[in-house]
Amino acid sequence: MSGASHLEIDVCNRQRTVAVPARRISQAARTAALHAGGFSGGLSIVLVGERKMRQLNREFAGVRGTTDVLAFDLQEGPEAPCGDIAGEVIVNAALAAREARRRDKSPVDELLLYVVHGVLHLCGYRDGDDEQRGRMRAAERAVLADIGAWDAASGGGP
Protein backbone atom coordinates (compact mmCIF):
# COMPACT_ATOMS: atom_id res chain seq x y z
CA MET A 1 0.00 0.00 0.00
CA SER A 2 2.96 2.29 -0.29
CA GLY A 3 1.50 3.55 -3.58
CA ALA A 4 -1.18 5.40 -1.65
CA SER A 5 0.98 8.54 -1.69
CA HIS A 6 0.51 8.76 -5.46
CA LEU A 7 -3.26 9.16 -5.20
CA GLU A 8 -4.16 12.86 -5.02
CA ILE A 9 -7.58 13.54 -3.50
CA ASP A 10 -9.24 16.95 -3.48
CA VAL A 11 -12.36 17.50 -1.39
CA CYS A 12 -14.72 20.38 -2.11
CA ASN A 13 -17.56 20.93 0.34
CA ARG A 14 -20.42 22.93 -1.23
CA GLN A 15 -23.11 22.06 1.32
CA ARG A 16 -23.98 22.78 4.95
CA THR A 17 -26.20 19.80 5.81
CA VAL A 18 -23.63 17.26 7.03
CA ALA A 19 -20.52 18.38 8.92
CA VAL A 20 -17.72 16.01 7.99
CA PRO A 21 -13.96 16.61 8.06
CA ALA A 22 -12.29 16.53 4.64
CA ARG A 23 -9.73 14.05 6.02
CA ARG A 24 -12.52 11.48 6.66
CA ILE A 25 -13.73 11.86 3.09
CA SER A 26 -10.19 11.49 1.76
CA GLN A 27 -9.64 8.45 3.97
CA ALA A 28 -12.82 6.80 2.65
CA ALA A 29 -11.95 7.56 -0.99
CA ARG A 30 -8.34 6.40 -0.64
CA THR A 31 -9.32 3.18 1.15
CA ALA A 32 -11.96 2.38 -1.49
CA ALA A 33 -9.47 2.97 -4.31
CA LEU A 34 -6.82 0.85 -2.64
CA HIS A 35 -9.36 -1.91 -1.97
CA ALA A 36 -10.11 -1.99 -5.70
CA GLY A 37 -6.46 -1.86 -6.77
CA GLY A 38 -6.15 1.88 -7.36
CA PHE A 39 -2.96 3.52 -6.23
CA SER A 40 -2.18 6.50 -8.45
CA GLY A 41 -3.91 9.38 -10.15
CA GLY A 42 -6.34 11.97 -8.95
CA LEU A 43 -9.81 12.11 -7.47
CA SER A 44 -12.07 15.03 -6.79
CA ILE A 45 -14.83 14.53 -4.22
CA VAL A 46 -17.55 17.20 -4.20
CA LEU A 47 -20.27 17.40 -1.55
CA VAL A 48 -23.42 19.14 -2.78
CA GLY A 49 -26.97 19.82 -1.67
CA GLU A 50 -30.25 18.60 -3.09
CA ARG A 51 -30.83 21.33 -5.70
CA LYS A 52 -27.36 20.98 -7.23
CA MET A 53 -27.60 17.18 -7.34
CA ARG A 54 -30.95 17.34 -9.13
CA GLN A 55 -29.44 19.71 -11.68
CA LEU A 56 -26.39 17.51 -12.24
CA ASN A 57 -28.46 14.32 -12.43
CA ARG A 58 -30.68 15.85 -15.10
CA GLU A 59 -27.75 17.34 -17.02
CA PHE A 60 -25.43 14.33 -17.01
CA ALA A 61 -27.62 11.27 -16.46
CA GLY A 62 -30.75 12.57 -18.19
CA VAL A 63 -32.80 11.71 -15.12
CA ARG A 64 -35.25 14.02 -13.38
CA GLY A 65 -34.98 13.92 -9.64
CA THR A 66 -32.15 13.26 -7.28
CA THR A 67 -29.60 10.54 -6.66
CA ASP A 68 -27.10 9.68 -3.96
CA VAL A 69 -23.89 9.87 -5.96
CA LEU A 70 -22.61 10.56 -9.46
CA ALA A 71 -19.20 9.30 -10.57
CA PHE A 72 -17.41 10.73 -13.59
CA ASP A 73 -14.48 8.86 -15.08
CA LEU A 74 -12.10 11.51 -16.43
CA GLN A 75 -9.49 9.16 -17.88
CA GLU A 76 -8.48 9.84 -21.44
CA GLY A 77 -8.22 7.09 -23.99
CA PRO A 78 -9.23 3.46 -23.61
CA GLU A 79 -10.51 2.28 -20.26
CA ALA A 80 -7.56 1.85 -17.94
CA PRO A 81 -7.36 -0.45 -14.93
CA CYS A 82 -8.18 1.08 -11.57
CA GLY A 83 -4.47 1.36 -10.83
CA ASP A 84 -4.65 4.70 -12.62
CA ILE A 85 -7.60 6.76 -11.45
CA ALA A 86 -8.85 10.07 -12.79
CA GLY A 87 -12.33 10.98 -11.72
CA GLU A 88 -14.82 13.07 -9.87
CA VAL A 89 -17.39 11.86 -7.36
CA ILE A 90 -20.35 14.12 -6.57
CA VAL A 91 -22.14 13.26 -3.31
CA ASN A 92 -25.62 14.35 -2.25
CA ALA A 93 -25.21 15.33 1.40
CA ALA A 94 -28.89 16.21 1.82
CA LEU A 95 -29.94 12.72 0.76
CA ALA A 96 -27.31 11.22 3.07
CA ALA A 97 -28.85 13.13 5.99
CA ARG A 98 -32.39 11.99 5.11
CA GLU A 99 -31.38 8.36 4.60
CA ALA A 100 -29.39 8.36 7.83
CA ARG A 101 -32.45 9.52 9.77
CA ARG A 102 -34.61 6.91 8.06
CA ARG A 103 -32.10 4.12 8.77
CA ASP A 104 -31.22 5.41 12.26
CA LYS A 105 -27.56 5.79 11.24
CA SER A 106 -24.98 8.56 11.38
CA PRO A 107 -25.25 11.13 8.53
CA VAL A 108 -21.45 11.08 8.28
CA ASP A 109 -21.40 7.29 7.84
CA GLU A 110 -24.12 7.49 5.18
CA LEU A 111 -22.18 10.18 3.34
CA LEU A 112 -18.98 8.10 3.54
CA LEU A 113 -20.92 5.17 2.07
CA TYR A 114 -21.79 7.37 -0.93
CA VAL A 115 -18.13 8.39 -1.33
CA VAL A 116 -17.02 4.76 -1.25
CA HIS A 117 -19.76 3.75 -3.69
CA GLY A 118 -18.73 6.44 -6.18
CA VAL A 119 -15.04 5.57 -6.02
CA LEU A 120 -15.78 1.87 -6.49
CA HIS A 121 -17.78 2.77 -9.61
CA LEU A 122 -14.71 4.59 -10.96
CA CYS A 123 -12.72 1.42 -10.29
CA GLY A 124 -15.01 -0.73 -12.38
CA TYR A 125 -17.54 -1.96 -9.82
CA ARG A 126 -21.12 -2.03 -11.09
CA ASP A 127 -24.50 -2.60 -9.47
CA GLY A 128 -26.76 -3.32 -12.44
CA ASP A 129 -27.73 -6.86 -11.48
CA ASP A 130 -27.85 -8.96 -8.31
CA GLU A 131 -24.38 -10.45 -8.74
CA GLN A 132 -22.77 -7.06 -9.38
CA ARG A 133 -24.73 -5.51 -6.51
CA GLY A 134 -23.54 -8.25 -4.15
CA ARG A 135 -19.93 -7.66 -5.11
CA MET A 136 -20.37 -3.88 -4.70
CA ARG A 137 -22.02 -4.25 -1.27
CA ALA A 138 -19.29 -6.61 -0.05
CA ALA A 139 -16.60 -4.13 -1.13
CA GLU A 140 -18.48 -1.24 0.52
CA ARG A 141 -18.77 -3.17 3.79
CA ALA A 142 -15.07 -4.05 3.75
CA VAL A 143 -13.99 -0.47 3.11
CA LEU A 144 -16.37 1.02 5.67
CA ALA A 145 -15.17 -1.49 8.28
CA ASP A 146 -11.55 -0.58 7.47
CA ILE A 147 -12.20 3.10 8.15
CA GLY A 148 -14.36 2.52 11.23
CA ALA A 149 -17.64 3.64 9.68
CA TRP A 150 -20.87 1.71 10.29
CA ASP A 151 -20.95 -1.19 12.70
CA ALA A 152 -20.48 -4.37 10.69
CA ALA A 153 -20.36 -6.46 13.86
CA SER A 154 -23.95 -5.53 14.75
CA GLY A 155 -25.24 -6.12 11.25
CA GLY A 156 -25.24 -2.44 10.40
CA GLY A 157 -24.00 -1.05 7.12
CA PRO A 158 -25.06 -0.97 3.55
N, C-alpha and C positions, 0 to 999 in steps of 0.2 A: 504494500500500500504506500510505498514511498513516492509513487507517482502522483499522489494526491496534491502535491504542491504545484503541479502543472495545470490544475483545473481552477480557472479564474471564475469567481462567482460574484456578480453584482446584484445587490438587493435594492429595489426601489419601492418604498412604501407610499402609496397614493390613496390611503384610506385611514379612517380613524375609528373603525369599529372594533378591531381586535388589536390589542397591544401585544406585540411580539418582538423580541430583540432580533435584529438582523443576523446575529451570530447563530441563533437557533435555526433560522431559515437556511442559512449557508450550510450548517451542519447537516440538516435533513437532505438538502440537495446533493451535497458531496457524498454522503453515505449512500444515497440511492444510486448515484452514478457509479460509485465504486462497487456496489453490490452487483450492478449490471455489467461491469467490466470497463467502465469509463474512467479515464485517468488523466486526460489532457483536453485542453480546449477552453471554451468559455460559455458560461450560462448567465442569463439575466433572469432574475425572478422579480416579478412586479405584482404587488398587492393592490387590488382595486376594489371599488365599491360596486354596488348592484347596477347602477345606471351605466357605468363604463363597461361592465362585463356584458350587459345586454347589447350595447352598441357594438362591441368587438365580436360577439357571437353572431350577430346579424351580418356584420361586414365580412368576416372571414370564414364563418361556417355556414352562412346562409340560413341560419335558424333564428326565428323570433323567440324571444325569451332569454332566460339566463342559463348559465352552466356553472359548474364548480371550478373547472380549470381548462385553459386552452394551452396547448404546447405547439410551438412553432420551431420546426427544424430549419436552421439557417445555414446548414452545410451547403457548400457549392459542389457541383458535380454529382457523380453517381453516389448512391447511398453508401456511406462509410460505416464501419463497425462502431459500436459505442465507444471504443477506445478514444476516438476523436469526436468530441461533442462541440456543437455550436448551436445554441438554441435559446429560445425565450419561453418562459413559463409564466402565464398570467393567471393569478389566483383570485377568486371571488371571496373576499373576507366577509362580506355581509352574509353570503350563503353559509360559510363556515360557522358563523355565529348562530344562525338559525338552526342549522343541523345539529350543532353541539347542544343547544337547548333541547331540541326534540329527542336526542339520543342520550341526554343527561351526561354529556362528556365536556371536556375542556375545549373552549373555542380555539385555543392555541394548538391543541393536539389535532383538532379537525382541520385547521389550516395547514399544519405540517403534513397531514395525510394528503391534502391536495397538492402540495409541493412535491412530495414523493411520487404521487401518481403522475404528475406532469413530466417529471424527469425520467421516470421509467418509460413513458411513451416515447420520449426522445431517444431512448436507448433500445427501442424496438419492441417493447412490450405492447401488447394489444389487449382489448377486452371486448371484442366483437362477438365471441361465442363463449359457451360455458367453459371449455378447456382453457382458452386464453384468459378468461376472467379469473379462473382458479389460479393460474400461474401468476397473474398480476396481483391478486389478493395475498398470495403466499409471500411474494416479494415485498409488498407493502408492509405486511406484518413483521417480516424479518428486519426491515430497515427501521420501522418505528420502534421495535424492541431494542435495536442497537443504540438508538438515540435516547431511549428512556421515555418515549411518548406512548400513550395508551397503556393499558395494563393487560398484556397478553396472558399473564398467569390467571387472571380472573375471567378470562373469556372475552375481555373487551377488545376493541380494535375494529378495523374495517371488515 
